[in-house]
Structure formats: C-alpha cells, structure tokens
C-alpha cells in the first residue's frame, strides 16, 4: 500500500508542476496588470516571474523529469505483482512475465498522462490567472530550494541562447494587432457589444486616415464674397443653413476671414440689411495641412479651440473644410444619427449606390474587402477608379476587384459623383487582388 500511496503522491506533484507551467505561461499580462493595480501582490509576483522565467522553467523541468523517473521505477515494481496475478488467470506461458510488465507499464503511463499531465493542463488553460496566483508563492519557494540545480541548468540554457543570438527574456509589447485580436474574440464571445466593437475599431483607424476622408471638399464649400449684397447673403444662408461661412475676396484662395450666421441674423433682426464688415468678420483663421491624420487633427483642435479648420495642400490651396463634428463622426460612424446626404445607399442584397467621395476604409468594412491595390495612392472610391483606369472615368466605365464591380454612373465634368457597386454572381472567377479594367 505504501508504494501505491507513493505513486498517488507523485501523480499529485506532477499535476501541480504541470498546472504551474501552463498557468504561468498562459496568463495574460493585461489581466494580471489589472489585478495587480487592484492590490493583488500575487498577480504582481506572476508578472515578475513572466519577465524572468528562466529559473522557474528550469525548476519545473527538473521536478517533472525527477517525478517521471521515480514514477517509472516505483510504478513498475508496484503494479507488476498485480498485473502478474491478472495475467495468470488467463495465461501461464513463458510470455506471462513480459505481458505483465507491459500491462504495468501501460497502466502507470496512462495514470501519469491523464492525471499528472492532460487534466491539470486543461484546468490551467481554462483559468490560467486564477491558478497562477494561487501557486506562484509555492513555486518561488521550490525554485529557491533548488537554487544550485536551477542556476546550473539555467546558465547553460542562457549560454546556448546567446550563442544562437536569441533573446533570453520575453518582451511583452502589446501591439495594435493584439488589441484588435482581443476585440474580435470579445465580439465573438459576446462580452463586447457590436456598437462597442465598431466604435473601438473606428478609433484605431484614426491614425491611418487623413483629413481628406472626413472634410467637406472644396467644391462643396459655400462662402460669402466680400462684395455680396444683402439678398445674396440671405439667400445663401437660407439655402445652406451652416453655422459658419468663409468670407473671401473673389475666390477661395483669397480668404479674408469667417462669419457666424447668428451675426447676420442679428443684423436682420435689428432691421438692418445683411452686410459684411470688420465688426462681424473673424479675421484669424485655423489652417490644417491635408496630410494630417484624423488623430493628429483632433489634437490640433484640442489646442486651437476652433469650430472648424481650413484644409490646405502643399501649394497653400484650399482643398476643404473640416469641423470637429466631422472628426467625431469619422469614428462614431453610424452609431450617431446623421441628417446629411447618405454616402452609401443599398439598392438590394448585391448592389449599392455610393458617393464618389466615400472613403475607401468605409467600403472595406462594408464589403469585407481586405485590401485595395496601392491604396496609399488615393483616399476615396472615385480616387480608386481614377487611379486604376489611369484617366478621368466616363459613364459606364468600371473596374472589377475582389468579386465586386465598381461602375461610374454619374460623372460631372472631371468629378465622379456616384458609382454603382455590384457583387458579382461568381466572385471566385476573379482572382483576389487582381483588378480587371473595362472602358
């Protein structure tokens, strides 16, 4: 019975060390950091162990190998008499001793595989942080007790790693890809709601999108000419009820300042005619280069405290206007209600009418397209069509990419106003990332 008890103790010890190995390795540093910030000292100990794991893993391997060797020795001696009796009941020939040995070997091996390896490792994988914080103190004490052996094997391991120019410690750097992977897992599990998932995804896109994808383009800017009369000013405000208007001297390259609509309204309520003079014109304007990302633009707005910015290119030409609301909408997406013109209208299950200025990143999410060819050369759907055709599109010109047909259906001069996107019946007929062009 003492031998059977010894086997049981070895199995329990093997299970303990197996659970320790997996739980320490599988524990998520982000979750451990949260636990440590809440005052859990054991979680902090696990983090330190992950940062310097060499001694711990050396101790684990010493212990597991010693347990395996002892288990083989004790197990064979303990179980062979019992298996011999079982074999004798059915067979008593010359092979009986070998058969009983094989049975005892299989029995002891199965016990160790099941109860000292598989089962504890499965438990540790299911709840790694909970297991790790419970056993970290004991493991540190055992590592200290086996210091001479641990230092010997750990030093040899470090030497071999240095010879092959490999790192001796793990670097835990949380990348954007790691966070996105966790978001995907959370959305799939249901712990992250669809709106939360979409909002977080949009936030990560702020660094990759430029102002061109969020601004009001040059051709859509409504401005006052300094020479406009009262009727013209009033008509523009009625037709385009914006809060602010640029005031220019003839054209957009000669910006004088800006004026608030309420200033004009105040003049009208006083019985005066609407007019533009120094008393209502704000001369100081806020300019941003078009090369800024949305994230950089948000930071600029925070420091400037301005309601809108004039977007200019490298030649100091005005290319658009952007407001703080535009930037907020760029990552809020359809989580907020918008009353402007819809950029994407779904006609049926397989086709969409899309405004030419729609950002490519929006289409990638809508159509589940991983990549557009050379997407660093353009920002919008119209830009994609122009870049691919290598000319200004005409009506009915189209491009086929990733199983979708992108067709220009409304072209005003050199501006692609609207496109029709159609999902092809057999998208597999077009190789992914291969773009077909048709005039």
VENJO-V355857 format. One record per residue. RES is the residue in one letter. PSI is psi in degrees with one decimal (none if undefined). OMEGA is omega in degrees with one decimal (* if undefined). D_LAST is the distance of its C-alpha to the last C-alpha in Angstrom with 2 decimals. Layout:
RES_PSI_OMEGA_D_LAST / RES_PSI_OMEGA_D_LAST
This chain:
X_-32.8_-180.0_88.23 / X_-35.2_178.1_87.96 / X_-40.1_177.5_85.47 / X_-39.6_176.9_83.33 / X_-38.3_177.5_83.47 / X_-40.5_177.8_82.40 / X_-43.3_179.9_79.34 / X_-41.3_179.3_78.43 / X_-42.0_178.6_78.77 / X_-39.7_178.9_76.60 / X_-42.8_178.8_73.88 / X_-42.4_178.1_74.02 / X_-42.1_177.2_73.84 / X_-40.4_178.4_70.91 / X_-40.8_-179.7_69.12 / X_-47.4_-178.6_69.84 / X_-35.4_177.7_68.47 / X_-43.7_177.5_65.38 / X_-40.2_-179.5_64.61 / X_-45.0_-177.8_65.18 / X_-49.0_-176.9_62.82 / X_-43.1_-175.9_59.89 / X_-40.9_178.7_60.46 / X_-41.1_-178.1_60.68 / X_-35.2_-173.1_57.54 / X_-11.0_-178.2_55.50 / X_134.5_-178.7_56.62 / X_126.0_-174.6_53.84 / X_-33.9_-179.4_54.72 / X_-45.0_-179.8_53.16 / X_-39.3_177.2_55.37 / X_-38.7_179.8_58.36 / X_-40.0_177.3_57.81 / X_-44.8_179.3_57.89 / X_-40.1_179.8_61.10 / X_-40.0_178.7_62.62 / X_-25.0_177.7_61.84 / X_3.4_175.2_63.72 / X_11.6_179.8_66.76 / X_104.2_-178.7_66.52 / X_-31.0_-179.5_68.15 / X_-35.1_176.2_67.45 / X_-39.1_176.8_63.70 / X_-35.4_177.3_64.09 / X_-37.1_177.3_66.06 / X_-41.3_178.9_63.24 / X_-44.7_178.7_60.78 / X_-37.8_179.3_63.19 / X_-37.5_177.6_63.53 / X_-34.2_-179.0_59.74 / X_-30.8_177.8_59.59 / X_74.6_-170.7_62.39 / X_-5.9_-172.3_62.23 / X_-52.8_-178.0_63.83 / X_-39.0_-179.9_67.44 / X_-48.8_-177.7_66.56 / X_-30.6_174.8_64.65 / X_-44.0_177.7_67.37 / X_-42.6_-179.5_69.95 / X_-44.8_-178.2_67.92 / X_-37.6_175.9_67.63 / X_-47.4_-177.9_71.33 / X_-46.4_-177.7_72.29 / X_-40.6_179.4_70.02 / X_-39.4_177.1_71.13 / X_-41.9_178.7_74.78 / X_-41.3_-179.9_74.42 / X_-41.5_179.7_72.78 / X_-47.6_178.6_75.58 / X_-38.3_178.3_78.33 / X_-39.5_178.1_76.75 / X_-42.5_-178.8_76.77 / X_-53.0_-177.2_80.39 / X_-40.1_-177.0_81.78 / X_-44.2_-179.7_79.66 / X_-46.1_-178.2_80.76 / X_-33.3_-175.6_84.41 / X_-43.1_-172.8_84.21 / X_-21.8_-176.9_82.34 / X_-43.3_178.1_83.68 / X_-37.4_-179.2_87.07 / X_-42.0_179.1_85.39 / X_-30.1_177.7_82.96 / X_-40.7_178.7_85.90 / X_-39.5_179.3_87.76 / X_-42.0_179.8_84.74 / X_-37.7_-177.9_84.26 / X_-25.2_179.5_88.00 / X_-26.6_-176.2_87.79 / X_-18.9_-175.7_85.61 / X_136.2_-178.2_86.10 / X_26.2_-178.2_88.96 / X_-168.7_-176.2_88.11 / X_-19.9_-178.8_87.63 / X_2.7_-175.1_84.01 / X_-42.0_-178.4_84.97 / X_-42.3_179.6_85.07 / X_-38.9_179.3_81.62 / X_-43.2_179.3_80.14 / X_-35.8_177.5_81.65 / X_-44.3_179.6_80.26 / X_-41.5_179.9_76.74 / X_-42.3_179.0_77.02 / X_-38.2_177.9_78.28 / X_-46.8_179.8_75.48 / X_-39.3_-178.6_72.81 / X_-48.9_-178.0_74.45 / X_-37.2_177.6_74.71 / X_-43.2_179.5_71.19 / X_-41.8_179.0_69.77 / X_-44.5_-179.1_71.70 / X_-41.1_179.7_70.40 / X_-44.5_-174.6_66.77 / X_-52.7_-170.6_66.82 / X_-19.8_179.9_69.02 / X_-4.3_-176.2_68.81 / X_-71.4_-172.4_65.12 / X_-54.3_-175.3_62.64 / X_-50.4_178.8_64.11 / X_-35.5_179.0_64.74 / X_-36.5_177.0_61.35 / X_-42.2_178.8_59.62 / X_-43.3_-179.3_61.68 / X_-34.8_179.0_60.85 / X_-32.0_-178.3_57.09 / X_-42.2_-178.9_57.25 / X_69.9_-173.0_59.05 / X_-43.2_-177.3_59.02 / X_-41.3_-179.2_59.99 / X_-40.5_179.3_62.88 / X_-42.8_-174.8_64.29 / X_-44.5_-177.4_63.78 / X_-21.9_179.7_65.74 / X_-31.9_-173.9_68.60 / X_-5.7_-173.3_69.12 / X_-38.2_179.9_68.21 / X_-45.5_178.6_71.80 / X_-42.0_-179.2_73.35 / X_-37.6_178.0_70.86 / X_-38.6_179.0_71.65 / X_-40.1_178.5_75.36 / X_-40.7_177.6_74.95 / X_-41.8_178.5_72.84 / X_-39.7_-179.4_75.66 / X_-31.4_-178.6_78.27 / X_26.2_-174.2_76.47 / X_-47.9_-178.6_75.82 / X_-46.3_-180.0_77.26 / X_-41.3_-179.4_75.17 / X_-46.5_-179.5_72.05 / X_-38.2_-179.1_72.37 / X_-54.9_-176.9_72.91 / X_-35.4_179.7_69.88 / X_-38.4_178.9_67.64 / X_-42.9_178.5_68.54 / X_-41.9_179.3_67.71 / X_-45.3_179.0_64.35 / X_-38.3_179.3_63.48 / X_-43.9_179.3_64.54 / X_-41.8_178.7_62.27 / X_-40.1_179.1_59.30 / X_-35.5_177.8_60.00 / X_-41.1_-180.0_60.30 / X_11.4_175.8_56.78 / X_45.3_177.8_55.62 / X_149.4_-179.9_54.73 / X_145.1_-180.0_55.43 / X_-12.6_177.5_58.75 / X_157.0_-178.9_57.86 / X_135.8_175.9_54.93 / X_117.3_179.7_52.78 / X_97.5_177.0_51.63 / X_116.8_180.0_48.66 / X_113.5_-178.7_46.77 / X_170.6_176.4_43.07 / X_-37.9_179.3_40.26 / X_-37.2_178.5_39.18 / X_-43.9_-178.7_42.74 / X_-41.6_178.7_42.75 / X_-39.6_178.5_39.40 / X_-40.9_177.4_40.80 / X_-37.3_177.0_43.91 / X_-43.6_178.8_41.91 / X_-43.4_180.0_40.01 / X_-40.4_179.0_43.36 / X_-39.7_178.2_44.91 / X_-39.8_179.7_42.19 / X_-37.2_-179.6_42.42 / X_-27.1_-178.9_46.21 / X_-4.1_179.4_46.24 / X_-17.0_177.2_48.24 / X_117.9_-178.5_45.28 / X_156.6_-176.6_43.99 / X_-40.7_179.5_40.29 / X_-40.3_178.2_40.44 / X_-41.5_179.6_42.30 / X_-44.7_-179.1_39.87 / X_-41.6_-179.1_36.88 / X_-46.0_179.4_38.77 / X_-39.8_177.8_39.80 / X_-39.8_178.6_36.29 / X_-36.4_179.5_35.02 / X_-40.8_-180.0_37.88 / X_-22.3_-180.0_36.88 / X_-13.8_-176.8_33.38 / X_-33.0_-177.5_34.93 / X_-18.2_-177.5_35.34 / X_-5.5_-179.1_31.73 / X_139.9_178.6_30.09 / X_173.1_-177.4_30.18 / X_-26.8_-178.4_31.00 / X_-26.5_-176.0_27.40 / X_-9.0_-176.1_27.01 / X_-15.3_-172.2_30.04 / X_163.7_167.9_30.51 / X_121.5_-173.4_29.94 / X_162.0_-174.2_27.30 / X_-44.8_-175.7_28.34 / X_-17.2_-179.0_26.70 / X_0.1_-179.1_28.63 / X_127.4_174.5_31.97 / X_123.1_-177.0_34.59 / X_161.6_175.3_37.39 / X_137.0_168.4_40.52 / X_138.9_-177.5_41.13 / X_-21.5_-178.6_44.71 / X_1.0_-179.3_45.32 / X_140.3_177.1_44.19 / X_178.7_-175.4_46.98 / X_-41.7_-178.4_48.32 / X_-41.8_-180.0_46.34 / X_-43.5_179.4_43.00 / X_-46.2_-179.2_43.93 / X_-39.7_-179.4_45.09 / X_-40.1_179.4_41.99 / X_-40.1_179.5_39.70 / X_-39.8_178.8_41.86 / X_-39.7_-177.5_41.90 / X_-31.5_-178.9_38.13 / X_84.2_-173.9_37.41 / X_69.4_177.7_40.46 / X_161.5_177.7_40.04 / X_-35.2_-177.1_43.05 / X_146.7_175.8_42.28 / X_141.5_171.4_40.65 / X_148.3_173.6_40.07 / X_121.2_-175.6_42.07 / X_163.0_176.6_40.52 / X_79.7_176.7_41.68 / X_-45.8_-179.3_38.89 / X_173.8_-171.9_35.85 / X_-20.4_178.9_35.00 / X_-5.8_179.2_35.91 / X_71.1_-179.4_39.50 / X_125.4_177.5_40.50 / X_-39.5_-178.9_44.16 / X_-150.6_178.7_44.53 / X_163.1_-179.1_44.01 / X_143.8_175.7_45.94 / X_143.3_-180.0_46.63 / X_-35.0_-177.6_46.26 / X_-23.9_176.1_49.82 / X_-40.5_177.0_51.16 / X_-40.5_179.0_49.78 / X_-38.8_179.2_51.09 / X_-39.3_177.7_54.50 / X_-43.6_-177.9_54.61 / X_-38.7_179.8_53.87 / X_-26.7_176.4_56.44 / X_-2.9_-179.1_59.01 / X_7.1_179.1_58.41 / X_164.1_173.2_56.81 / X_147.9_179.1_53.60 / X_128.1_-179.7_50.61 / X_158.6_-177.9_50.48 / X_116.4_176.7_49.21 / X_-177.9_-175.7_51.89 / X_-20.8_-177.7_53.09 / X_-22.1_-178.3_54.86 / X_-15.8_-176.6_51.67 / X_126.7_173.6_49.12 / X_111.0_-173.3_48.79 / X_-38.6_-176.0_48.28 / X_124.3_-176.9_47.73 / X_159.9_-176.7_44.16 / X_118.9_-177.8_42.62 / X_143.6_175.8_39.69 / X_140.0_175.1_37.55 / X_145.9_-176.5_35.04 / X_-14.1_-178.2_31.51 / X_-8.4_179.9_31.88 / X_145.7_171.1_34.56 / X_165.5_179.4_34.06 / X_-36.0_178.4_34.99 / X_-44.6_178.5_38.20 / X_-37.8_179.2_39.16 / X_-39.7_177.3_38.44 / X_-41.9_178.1_40.75 / X_-38.4_179.1_43.46 / X_-40.2_178.0_43.09 / X_-36.7_-178.9_43.45 / X_-37.3_-178.6_46.53 / X_-27.9_-175.8_48.20 / X_-27.8_-177.8_47.16 / X_55.1_178.9_47.93 / X_149.0_-177.3_45.49 / X_-25.3_179.8_43.61 / X_165.7_178.6_40.30 / X_146.1_174.2_38.84 / X_124.3_-177.9_36.76 / X_126.8_-178.0_33.92 / X_156.2_176.9_33.41 / X_-171.0_-175.4_31.37 / X_-16.0_178.7_32.88 / X_13.4_179.2_33.05 / X_21.4_175.3_35.11 / X_139.3_177.5_32.47 / X_122.8_-179.9_32.52 / X_-10.2_179.3_29.33 / X_179.2_175.2_30.73 / X_143.8_176.9_33.78 / X_136.0_177.4_34.87 / X_165.2_176.3_37.87 / X_-32.7_177.4_39.93 / X_-38.8_176.4_38.80 / X_-44.5_-178.0_35.14 / X_-41.1_178.6_36.21 / X_-40.1_179.3_38.36 / X_-26.0_-177.6_35.64 / X_-29.8_176.4_33.31 / X_-14.0_172.5_35.62 / X_-27.2_176.3_37.26 / X_-136.6_-178.7_33.91 / X_17.3_175.9_34.53 / X_-17.1_175.7_38.21 / X_154.2_-179.5_38.96 / X_129.1_176.8_38.23 / X_147.4_-176.4_35.85 / X_6.9_179.0_35.79 / X_-172.6_179.6_32.72 / X_130.1_179.9_29.26 / X_135.6_179.4_27.85 / X_-28.3_-178.2_24.77 / X_123.4_177.9_24.04 / X_120.5_179.6_24.80 / X_122.3_-179.6_24.82 / X_-46.5_177.1_24.04 / X_-164.8_-174.5_25.30 / X_-27.1_-172.2_25.95 / X_15.0_-179.5_22.36 / X_149.2_-178.3_20.30 / X_141.3_168.9_20.61 / X_125.4_-171.4_19.76 / X_134.4_174.9_19.65 / X_142.4_-176.9_20.25 / X_-25.3_-177.7_17.97 / X_6.8_179.3_21.15 / X_128.4_179.7_22.16 / X_142.4_179.2_23.36 / X_-35.4_-177.7_21.74 / X_-31.4_177.9_25.29 / X_-39.2_179.1_25.60 / X_-35.0_179.0_22.61 / X_-39.3_177.7_24.02 / X_-41.0_-177.0_27.24 / X_-45.5_-173.9_25.84 / X_-1.8_-178.9_23.58 / X_46.1_176.1_25.85 / X_127.6_-175.0_23.29 / X_-38.4_-173.8_25.29 / X_145.7_169.6_22.97 / X_145.4_-177.1_19.62 / X_130.4_177.0_18.59 / X_50.1_-174.8_20.37 / X_-2.0_174.0_21.28 / X_-2.3_-178.9_23.76 / X_-6.0_-177.3_21.11 / X_165.6_-178.1_20.30 / X_-30.0_-170.6_22.21 / X_171.0_178.4_20.07 / X_-40.1_176.9_17.13 / X_-39.3_177.7_15.34 / X_-38.6_176.5_16.34 / X_-44.2_-179.5_14.92 / X_-44.2_-179.9_11.37 / X_-43.9_-178.6_11.93 / X_-39.9_-176.9_13.66 / X_-40.1_179.9_11.23 / X_-19.8_-177.5_8.19 / X_27.4_177.8_11.09 / X_172.1_176.2_10.45 / X_124.1_-177.0_11.05 / X_155.1_169.9_8.43 / X_167.6_178.5_8.32 / X_140.9_-180.0_9.39 / X_-4.3_171.1_7.70 / X_142.2_-178.5_4.99 / X_163.4_176.3_6.71 / X_138.8_176.0_8.66 / X_124.7_-180.0_11.47 / X_128.3_172.8_14.72 / X_38.0_176.5_18.30 / X_10.3_179.0_17.95 / X_146.6_176.7_16.08 / X_123.4_-179.6_12.73 / X_106.6_-172.4_11.98 / X_131.1_176.3_10.14 / X_123.2_-179.2_10.60 / X_-13.0_178.8_12.88 / X_107.5_-179.6_15.05 / X_121.9_-179.9_14.28 / X_98.2_-177.0_17.42 / X_-112.8_178.8_17.06 / X_4.7_-177.8_16.02 / X_127.5_175.8_16.97 / X_103.6_-174.9_14.96 / X_-45.7_-172.0_17.73 / X_145.6_177.8_16.84 / X_155.7_173.9_14.65 / X_121.7_177.2_15.19 / X_127.3_-177.9_16.02 / X_130.4_173.6_16.74 / X_125.7_-177.9_18.89 / X_151.1_-177.8_17.90 / X_-35.7_-179.2_20.78 / X_78.4_-177.1_21.10 / X_-22.8_-179.2_20.17 / X_-14.0_-179.8_22.17 / X_-18.3_179.1_19.66 / X_123.3_-178.4_17.58 / X_140.9_-179.7_19.76 / X_137.8_-179.0_20.77 / X_-0.3_172.8_19.40 / X_125.5_-176.1_16.69 / X_121.9_177.3_13.22 / X_142.7_-176.9_10.33 / X_138.7_175.4_6.77 / X_132.4_178.1_3.79 / X_none_*_0.00
